[in-house]
């Protein structure tokens, strides 16, 4: 369904106002399957080349999708592939509309989830153990030194096993990105791990974050009146729920995936969440919606029925990409257009025009629009501003 919305956004809100060249990569399952997923790698390398990419939600196939699309294999998450090539940090932040109630009433300021986007579960090697046997993990140094081997588990029956990894350089970049983002937004940074359990793995994250902070950011944070603190993930989640918001929550890859959804729902909806991946040097950006492909709505669309699917996160994916393109190119008019489109989108909701998911949150008497009708309201507000004509 997001693919349908993607076309509407381009046709109604982007191309009528901007003279812009778009290099397009089709990441539909059929295209990824036909290219043995090489098109996903090509897309990621294009983002590195051009500096800015905007991505529609994509399908990560399960067994049912593998059968439905007659796939050669269950291709891995395109998000994971792109993120590992770019090796950046994902920052997810709620889109706040004043008339959309929040499930967590105390959240008055945005909670920004900084999610590490490299390695861990998303590039893990996992397999099914079908009979009794011993699983070990082995490291063989390139230097020629003696290999080291660790026993994982001695299976007496079937089960599952997994091995995953990360890199010091990637963790260091993750730390720098989070601290820089905190400074830029003027908010404190909290870093979460479970180092009491994963003493080596998560302990490495904790130690590198502290080293980067002490060596590069301690004085800058002090001058800005900001703080940094490491907390266990369960402790930080409890603090997050009780807080008023207003901080960066730096999470490992999987933790960030979960916590960003919790934050989105706490502020009202997964359809009200931005997602921006930034490389450690700040020179490469990929933007997307934080939610998935909305399969249930697409099944209705396939039957010829109109749906009320929330396009706001996808619109903000475009505005974020355009804003960074403007920033990198020194194009003030483009940056102003991005700001104007965001204000038009939020303004439409706050004026009472919204999709069904938001109307349910507002209350029983709130009317709702199908997707195209909502987009038309955004377009109407967009053309009313002089900033659009100036752009």
C-alpha positions in Angstrom: 0.0 0.0 0.0 2.9 2.3 0.7 3.9 1.9 -3.0 0.5 3.3 -4.0 0.9 6.2 -1.6 4.4 6.8 -2.8 3.1 7.5 -6.3 0.5 9.8 -5.0 3.0 11.8 -3.0 5.2 12.3 -6.0 2.4 13.2 -8.3 0.5 15.5 -6.0 3.0 17.0 -3.6 6.5 16.9 -5.2 6.7 16.9 -9.0 4.2 19.8 -9.5 6.5 22.1 -7.5 10.1 20.9 -7.9 12.4 20.7 -10.9 14.2 17.6 -9.5 16.0 14.7 -11.0 15.2 11.4 -9.3 17.3 8.3 -9.8 14.8 5.5 -9.2 15.4 1.9 -8.0 12.4 -0.5 -7.9 12.7 -2.6 -4.8 9.6 -4.6 -5.3 10.0 -8.2 -4.4 9.7 -9.3 -8.1 12.6 -7.0 -9.0 14.8 -8.0 -6.1 14.1 -11.7 -6.9 15.0 -11.2 -10.6 18.3 -9.5 -9.8 19.2 -11.8 -6.9 18.8 -8.8 -4.7 21.6 -6.9 -6.5 19.2 -4.0 -7.1 19.1 -3.3 -3.4 22.9 -3.1 -3.3 22.9 -0.8 -6.3 20.3 1.4 -4.5 22.5 1.7 -1.4 25.6 2.5 -3.5 23.6 5.2 -5.3 22.7 6.8 -2.0 26.4 6.8 -1.1 27.2 8.4 -4.5 24.5 11.1 -4.4 24.4 11.7 -0.7 20.6 11.6 -0.2 18.1 8.8 -0.7 14.4 8.5 0.2 13.0 5.0 0.5 9.5 3.6 0.4 8.6 0.8 2.8 9.5 -2.7 1.5 8.6 -6.3 2.1 10.9 -8.6 4.0 9.5 -12.0 2.8 8.4 -14.8 5.1 7.4 -18.3 4.0 4.0 -17.1 2.9 5.4 -14.3 0.7 8.0 -16.7 -0.7 5.2 -18.9 -2.0 3.0 -15.9 -3.1 5.8 -14.3 -5.2 7.5 -17.6 -6.2 10.8 -16.4 -4.8 14.2 -18.1 -5.2 14.8 -17.6 -1.5 13.6 -15.6 1.5 15.6 -12.5 0.7 16.9 -10.6 3.7 15.5 -7.2 4.8 16.4 -4.5 2.2 16.5 -2.1 5.1 19.2 -4.2 6.7 21.2 -4.5 3.5 21.1 -0.7 2.8 21.9 0.2 6.4 24.9 -2.2 6.6 26.3 -0.7 3.4 25.8 2.9 4.6 26.8 2.1 8.2 24.9 4.9 9.8 22.6 5.7 12.7 18.8 5.8 12.4 17.1 8.6 14.3 13.4 8.2 14.7 11.2 11.0 16.1 7.5 11.4 16.5 5.5 13.8 14.4 3.4 15.7 16.9 -0.1 17.0 16.0 -1.8 18.9 18.8 -5.2 17.3 18.4 -4.0 13.7 18.3 -4.1 12.3 21.9 -1.1 10.5 23.3 -1.3 7.1 24.9 1.5 8.2 27.3 0.0 11.5 28.6 3.2 12.7 30.3 5.2 12.9 27.0 5.3 16.6 26.3 8.6 16.7 24.3 9.9 14.4 21.5 11.7 11.3 22.4 14.3 10.7 19.7 15.4 7.0 19.3 18.9 6.7 17.9 19.1 3.2 16.5 22.4 1.6 15.5 22.0 0.4 12.0 24.8 -2.1 11.6 25.2 -5.8 12.4 23.6 -7.6 15.3 20.5 -9.7 14.6 20.0 -8.1 11.2 23.2 -9.7 9.8 23.3 -12.7 12.1 23.9 -16.3 11.0 21.2 -18.4 12.5 20.3 -22.0 11.8 18.1 -24.9 13.0 19.8 -27.7 15.0 18.0 -30.9 14.0 19.8 -33.5 16.2 22.0 -33.8 19.2 25.4 -32.2 18.8 27.9 -29.5 19.9 27.8 -25.9 18.6 31.0 -23.9 18.8 32.1 -20.6 17.6 35.7 -20.1 16.2 37.8 -17.1 15.4 40.8 -17.6 13.1 43.2 -14.6 13.1 44.6 -13.4 9.7 47.9 -12.9 11.4 48.4 -16.6 11.5 48.1 -16.8 15.3 46.4 -19.7 16.9 42.6 -19.8 16.5 40.3 -19.5 19.5 37.2 -21.6 19.9 34.3 -21.2 22.3 31.6 -23.7 23.1 28.1 -22.3 22.6 26.0 -25.2 23.6 25.9 -29.0 23.8 22.6 -29.9 22.3 20.9 -33.1 23.5 18.0 -32.6 21.1 16.9 -30.2 18.3 16.9 -26.5 18.7 18.2 -23.2 17.2 21.5 -21.4 17.3 22.7 -18.0 16.2 26.0 -16.0 15.9 26.2 -12.2 15.4 28.8 -9.5 15.2 29.6 -5.8 15.3 32.6 -3.6 14.6 34.5 -1.1 16.8 34.5 1.4 14.0 30.7 1.2 13.5 30.0 1.5 17.3 32.3 4.5 17.4 30.5 6.1 14.5 27.2 5.3 16.2 28.4 7.1 19.4 29.5 10.2 17.5 26.3 10.4 15.6 24.2 10.2 18.8 26.3 12.8 20.6 26.3 15.1 17.6 22.5 14.8 17.3 22.0 15.5 21.0 24.1 18.6 20.6 22.3 19.7 17.5 18.9 19.3 19.1 20.0 20.6 22.6 18.9 17.5 24.5 20.7 14.9 26.7 21.7 11.5 25.5 21.0 8.2 27.2 22.7 5.0 26.0 21.1 1.6 26.7 22.6 -1.9 26.7 22.3 -5.1 28.6 26.0 -5.3 29.6 25.2 -7.2 32.8 24.2 -10.2 30.7 26.3 -9.7 27.5 29.4 -8.6 29.4 31.7 -8.7 26.4 29.3 -7.8 23.5 27.2 -5.1 25.1 30.1 -4.1 27.4 32.0 -3.1 24.2 29.2 -0.7 23.3 29.2 0.8 26.8 33.0 1.2 26.9 33.3 2.8 23.4 30.4 5.2 24.0 32.1 6.3 27.3 35.5 6.7 25.5 34.1 8.8 22.7 32.1 11.0 25.1 35.1 11.6 27.4 37.6 12.3 24.6 35.4 14.2 22.1 32.1 15.5 23.7 32.4 15.9 27.5 33.4 19.6 27.3 30.9 20.4 24.5 28.1 18.8 26.5 29.1 20.7 29.7 29.2 24.0 27.8 25.7 23.3 26.4 24.4 22.3 29.8 23.7 18.7 28.6 24.4 15.3 30.1 25.2 11.8 29.0 24.4 8.6 30.9 24.5 4.9 30.2 21.6 2.8 31.6 20.5 -0.8 31.3 17.8 -1.1 28.6 15.1 -2.2 31.1 15.9 0.7 33.4 15.9 3.2 30.5 12.6 2.0 29.2 11.0 2.5 32.7 12.6 6.0 32.8 11.3 6.7 29.3 7.7 5.9 30.2 7.8 8.1 33.4 9.6 11.0 31.7 8.2 14.0 29.9 10.5 13.2 26.9 13.1 15.5 25.4 16.2 13.3 25.0 18.0 11.0 22.6 17.7 7.3 23.5 20.7 5.6 21.9 19.8 1.9 21.3 21.4 -1.1 19.7 19.9 -2.3 16.4 17.1 -4.6 17.6 16.4 -2.5 20.8 16.0 0.6 18.6 13.6 -1.2 16.3 11.3 -2.1 19.2 11.7 1.1 21.2 11.0 3.3 18.1 7.6 1.5 17.7 6.8 2.0 21.4 7.6 5.7 21.2 5.5 6.1 18.0 2.5 4.4 19.5 3.0 6.3 22.8 2.7 9.6 20.8 -0.3 8.3 18.9 0.5 6.3 15.8 3.2 4.5 13.8 2.0 6.6 11.0 3.4 9.6 12.9 7.1 8.7 13.0 10.1 10.0 11.0 13.1 7.8 10.3 16.4 9.3 9.1 19.7 7.4 8.7 22.8 9.5 9.0 26.4 8.3 8.5 29.0 9.3 11.1 30.5 12.0 8.9 27.0 13.5 8.3 27.5 13.5 4.5 25.1 10.7 3.6 21.4 10.5 4.5 18.6 8.0 3.8 15.1 8.8 4.9 12.0 6.5 5.1 8.8 6.0 7.0 9.2 4.0 10.2 6.2 1.7 9.5 5.8 -1.2 7.2 3.9 -1.9 3.9 0.3 -2.0 5.4 -0.6 -5.3 3.8 -4.1 -5.4 5.1 -5.0 -2.2 3.3 -3.3 -3.4 0.1 -5.5 -6.5 0.0 -8.5 -4.1 0.1 -7.0 -1.9 -2.6 -6.5 -5.0 -4.8 -10.2 -5.6 -4.6 -10.8 -2.1 -6.0 -11.8 -0.6 -2.6 -10.6 2.8 -1.3 -8.6 2.8 1.9 -7.9 5.3 4.6 -4.2 4.7 4.9 -2.1 7.3 6.7 0.6 8.8 4.4 2.1 11.3 6.8 5.3 9.3 7.7 5.9 8.8 3.9 5.4 12.5 3.3 7.9 13.4 6.0 10.4 10.9 4.5 10.3 13.0 1.4 10.5 16.3 3.2 13.5 15.2 5.3 15.3 14.0 2.1 14.5 17.3 0.4 15.7 19.3 3.4 19.0 17.5 3.5 19.4 17.9 -0.3 18.8 21.6 0.2 21.3 21.7 3.0 24.0 19.9 1.1 23.4 22.0 -2.0 22.9 25.3 -0.2 19.4 25.5 -1.7 17.4 27.6 0.8 14.3 27.5 -1.4 14.2 23.7 -1.3 14.6 23.7 2.5 11.8 26.2 2.8 9.6 24.0 0.6 10.2 21.0 2.8 9.3 23.0 5.9 6.2 24.3 4.2 5.0 20.8 3.1 5.4 19.5 6.7 3.4 22.5 8.1 0.7 21.9 5.4 0.5 18.2 6.4 0.3 18.7 10.2 -1.9 21.7 9.6 -4.4 19.6 7.7 -4.6 17.2 10.7 -5.0 20.0 13.2 -7.7 21.5 11.1 -9.7 18.2 11.5 -8.8 16.5 8.2 -7.2 13.0 8.8 -7.2 9.4 8.0 -9.2 6.8 9.9 -6.3 5.7 12.2 -6.0 9.2 13.6 -9.7 9.8 13.7 -10.1 6.8 16.0 -7.6 8.3 18.4 -9.3 11.7 18.4 -12.8 10.3 19.3 -16.1 8.9 18.0 -17.3 12.2 16.5 -14.2 12.8 14.4 -14.8 12.4 10.7 -12.1 10.8 8.5 -11.0 10.8 4.9 -9.8 8.2 2.5 -6.1 8.6 1.6 -6.6 10.5 -1.7 -9.0 13.0 0.0 -6.5 13.7 2.8 -3.7 14.2 0.2 -5.9 16.7 -1.6 -6.4 18.6 1.7 -2.6 18.7 2.1 -2.2 19.9 -1.5 -4.8 22.6 -1.0 -2.9 24.0 2.1 0.4 23.7 0.2 -0.7 25.9 -2.7 -2.1 28.6 -0.4 1.4 29.6 0.7 3.6 32.1 -1.0 6.6 29.9 -0.1 5.6 27.3 -2.6 5.5 29.8 -5.4 8.8 31.2 -4.3 10.4 27.7 -4.4 
